[in-house]
Amino acid sequence: MIPGISALIMGVAVYLSYQLALYLFRVNAIATVFSILIGVIVYAVVLLLLKGLTEEEILKFPKGAALVRLARKMHLLR
């Protein structure tokens, strides 16, 4: 359920950021890349806030230890 909620929130963020970037830059490629980056960040943050990933799972990722340190600094993990 948590990944689905995270994906829904990410979808809204991507749509809004795409519309904003397209309005500001008027270049589809820039708006697309910008909105994809926003989507990745929003999904990761929401997934961590909703406790969709444990620290042990993150440590299994490539550069997992660095991701855990970053998440702790941003108060997304305890």
C-alpha positions as CSV (number, residue, x, y, z in Angstrom):
1,M,0.0,0.0,0.0
2,I,2.8,2.4,0.9
3,P,4.5,2.2,-2.6
4,G,1.1,3.0,-4.2
5,I,0.5,6.0,-2.0
6,S,4.1,7.2,-2.8
7,A,3.5,6.7,-6.5
8,L,0.3,8.7,-6.4
9,I,1.9,11.6,-4.6
10,M,4.8,11.4,-7.0
11,G,2.5,11.4,-10.0
12,V,0.8,14.6,-8.8
13,A,4.2,16.2,-8.2
14,V,5.5,15.2,-11.6
15,Y,2.4,16.6,-13.4
16,L,2.6,19.9,-11.6
17,S,6.3,20.3,-12.0
18,Y,6.1,19.4,-15.7
19,Q,3.4,22.0,-16.2
20,L,5.4,24.7,-14.3
21,A,8.6,23.9,-16.2
22,L,6.9,23.9,-19.5
23,Y,5.3,27.3,-18.8
24,L,8.7,28.7,-17.6
25,F,11.1,27.3,-20.2
26,R,8.8,26.5,-23.1
27,V,11.0,23.5,-24.0
28,N,9.5,20.1,-23.7
29,A,12.8,18.3,-23.2
30,I,13.8,20.5,-20.3
31,A,10.4,20.2,-18.7
32,T,10.5,16.4,-19.0
33,V,13.9,16.0,-17.5
34,F,13.1,18.5,-14.7
35,S,9.8,16.7,-13.8
36,I,11.5,13.2,-13.9
37,L,14.1,14.5,-11.4
38,I,11.4,15.9,-9.2
39,G,9.5,12.6,-9.4
40,V,12.5,10.6,-8.2
41,I,13.1,12.9,-5.3
42,V,9.5,13.0,-4.2
43,Y,9.0,9.3,-4.5
44,A,12.1,8.5,-2.4
45,V,11.2,11.1,0.3
46,V,7.6,10.0,0.6
47,L,8.6,6.3,0.7
48,L,11.0,7.0,3.6
49,L,8.5,9.3,5.4
50,L,5.9,6.6,5.2
51,K,8.4,3.9,6.4
52,G,8.2,2.0,3.1
53,L,11.9,1.1,3.3
54,T,13.9,0.0,6.3
55,E,17.5,1.0,7.0
56,E,18.5,-2.6,6.4
57,E,16.9,-2.6,2.9
58,I,18.6,0.7,2.0
59,L,22.0,-0.6,3.1
60,K,21.6,-3.4,0.4
61,F,21.4,-0.7,-2.4
62,P,24.6,0.4,-4.2
63,K,26.0,3.2,-2.0
64,G,23.5,2.3,0.6
65,A,25.6,3.5,3.5
66,A,25.8,6.9,1.9
67,L,22.0,7.0,1.3
68,V,21.4,6.1,4.9
69,R,23.7,8.9,6.1
70,L,21.9,11.4,3.8
71,A,18.5,10.2,4.9
72,R,19.5,10.6,8.5
73,K,20.8,14.1,7.9
74,M,17.5,15.0,6.3
75,H,15.6,13.4,9.2
76,L,14.0,10.9,7.0
77,L,15.4,7.9,9.0
78,R,16.0,7.5,12.7
